[in-house]
């Protein structure tokens, strides 16, 4: 089998080909695979079902050993499609603690990190500057009286 990523590949029932597609996918496509479901409140608020996970979001674990635990996303490894959440750790035999890598499909976003303007724009949230500009434009158009031609 060729190792290079194929853009013409559509789908396959064979798990080995699906794993190969994921392993060899370029980073811009792997980033899209880091999309995580939103909680019911966030779904209603932003009218989206899922969104790409980012550092700083608060995520809840829905499956596995750490089910129902939640914490802040501390690290995301796009290349490996793994997510690390604060407070979700395992104790090693030597006594030290190690963060557990989680799959994004097993997570749910409870709270979004809205510090970045790009993310706000993608969700349709207006910044304070944009709101002020919009209000000033409305007031300017109202002040100008329409000219009547005879």
RAMO-V822188 format. One record per residue. N is the residue number from 1. RES is the residue in three letters. PHI is phi in radians with two decimals (none if undefined). BURIAL is 1 if it has 16 or more other ideal C-beta (glycine too) atoms within 10 Angstrom, else 0. D_CENTER is the distance of its C-alpha to the mean C-alpha in Angstrom with 1 decimal. Layout:
N:RES:PHI:BURIAL:D_CENTER
N:RES:PHI:BURIAL:D_CENTER
//
This chain:
1:UNK:none:0:32.4
2:UNK:-1.25:0:31.1
3:UNK:-1.56:0:28.4
4:UNK:-1.15:0:27.1
5:UNK:-1.29:0:24.0
6:UNK:-1.84:0:25.1
7:UNK:-1.42:0:23.5
8:UNK:-1.50:0:26.1
9:UNK:-1.17:0:25.1
10:UNK:-1.71:0:24.2
11:UNK:-2.90:0:24.1
12:UNK:-2.66:0:26.3
13:UNK:-1.43:0:27.2
14:UNK:-1.31:0:28.0
15:UNK:-1.01:0:25.6
16:UNK:-1.12:0:26.8
17:UNK:-1.28:0:25.8
18:UNK:-1.16:0:22.3
19:UNK:-1.10:0:21.9
20:UNK:-1.11:1:23.4
21:UNK:-1.04:0:21.0
22:UNK:-1.16:0:18.0
23:UNK:-1.20:0:20.0
24:UNK:-1.71:0:21.2
25:UNK:-1.15:1:18.2
26:UNK:-1.22:0:17.6
27:UNK:-1.05:0:14.6
28:UNK:-1.17:0:13.3
29:UNK:-1.50:0:13.2
30:UNK:-1.12:1:12.0
31:UNK:-1.08:0:8.8
32:UNK:-1.16:0:8.3
33:UNK:-1.33:0:9.3
34:UNK:-1.58:1:6.5
35:UNK:-1.25:1:5.0
36:UNK:-2.24:1:5.9
37:UNK:-1.06:1:8.5
38:UNK:-1.66:1:9.1
39:UNK:-1.20:1:12.5
40:UNK:-1.03:0:15.5
41:UNK:-1.14:0:16.0
42:UNK:-1.19:1:12.6
43:UNK:-1.06:0:13.1
44:UNK:-1.15:0:16.5
45:UNK:-1.17:0:15.6
46:UNK:-1.78:0:13.0
47:UNK:0.96:0:14.4
48:UNK:-2.34:0:11.2
49:UNK:-1.51:0:10.8
50:UNK:-2.49:0:7.2
51:UNK:-2.65:1:4.0
52:UNK:-1.17:1:1.9
53:UNK:-1.23:1:2.5
54:UNK:-2.34:1:5.3
55:UNK:-1.09:0:8.9
56:UNK:1.82:0:10.5
57:UNK:-1.19:1:8.3
58:UNK:-1.77:1:10.8
59:UNK:-2.05:1:10.4
60:UNK:-1.96:1:13.3
61:UNK:-1.46:1:14.8
62:UNK:-1.80:1:16.1
63:UNK:-2.37:0:18.2
64:UNK:1.63:0:20.7
65:UNK:-1.08:0:22.7
66:UNK:-1.79:1:20.4
67:UNK:-0.94:0:19.8
68:UNK:1.29:0:19.3
69:UNK:-1.49:0:18.6
70:UNK:-2.41:1:15.8
71:UNK:-2.97:1:15.0
72:UNK:-1.37:0:13.1
73:UNK:-1.26:1:10.8
74:UNK:-1.66:0:13.5
75:UNK:-2.69:0:12.8
76:UNK:-2.27:1:10.7
77:UNK:-1.87:0:13.0
78:UNK:-1.12:0:11.7
79:UNK:-1.07:0:15.3
80:UNK:-1.71:0:15.8
81:UNK:0.99:1:12.4
82:UNK:-2.15:1:12.8
83:UNK:-2.22:1:11.2
84:UNK:-2.05:1:13.7
85:UNK:-2.01:1:13.9
86:UNK:-1.07:0:16.8
87:UNK:1.53:0:19.8
88:UNK:-1.81:1:19.3
89:UNK:-2.35:0:22.1
90:UNK:-2.16:0:25.0
91:UNK:-1.55:0:28.6
92:UNK:-1.51:0:30.3
93:UNK:-1.09:0:34.0
94:UNK:-1.41:0:35.0
95:UNK:1.73:0:33.4
96:UNK:-1.36:0:30.4
97:UNK:-1.86:0:26.9
98:UNK:-2.27:0:24.0
99:UNK:-1.16:1:20.2
100:UNK:-1.70:1:19.1
101:UNK:-1.44:0:16.5
102:UNK:-2.13:1:14.4
103:UNK:-1.48:0:12.9
104:UNK:-1.09:1:9.4
105:UNK:-1.20:0:11.4
106:UNK:-1.70:1:13.3
107:UNK:-2.02:1:10.8
108:UNK:-2.46:1:10.0
109:UNK:-1.40:1:8.2
110:UNK:-1.73:0:11.5
111:UNK:-2.51:0:11.0
112:UNK:-1.64:1:8.7
113:UNK:-1.59:0:9.7
114:UNK:-1.85:0:11.2
115:UNK:-1.24:0:13.5
116:UNK:-1.50:0:12.4
117:UNK:-1.20:0:14.1
118:UNK:-1.08:0:12.1
119:UNK:-1.19:1:9.1
120:UNK:-1.05:0:12.0
121:UNK:-1.12:0:13.6
122:UNK:-1.15:0:10.9
123:UNK:-1.56:0:11.0
124:UNK:1.44:0:14.7
125:UNK:-1.62:0:15.5
126:UNK:-1.49:0:18.7
127:UNK:-1.43:0:19.6
128:UNK:-1.08:0:23.1
129:UNK:-1.08:0:24.6
130:UNK:-1.12:0:23.6
131:UNK:-1.14:0:25.1
132:UNK:-1.12:0:28.2
133:UNK:-1.05:0:28.7
134:UNK:-1.11:0:28.4
135:UNK:-1.15:0:31.0
136:UNK:-1.18:0:33.3
137:UNK:-1.11:0:33.3
138:UNK:-1.10:0:34.1
139:UNK:-1.18:0:37.0
140:UNK:-1.12:0:38.3
141:UNK:-1.24:0:38.6
142:UNK:-1.28:0:40.3
143:UNK:-1.18:0:42.8
144:UNK:-1.25:0:44.0
145:UNK:-1.53:0:46.5
146:UNK:-1.20:0:46.8
147:UNK:-1.41:0:49.8
148:UNK:-1.80:0:52.4
149:UNK:-1.76:0:54.3
150:UNK:-1.93:0:57.8
//
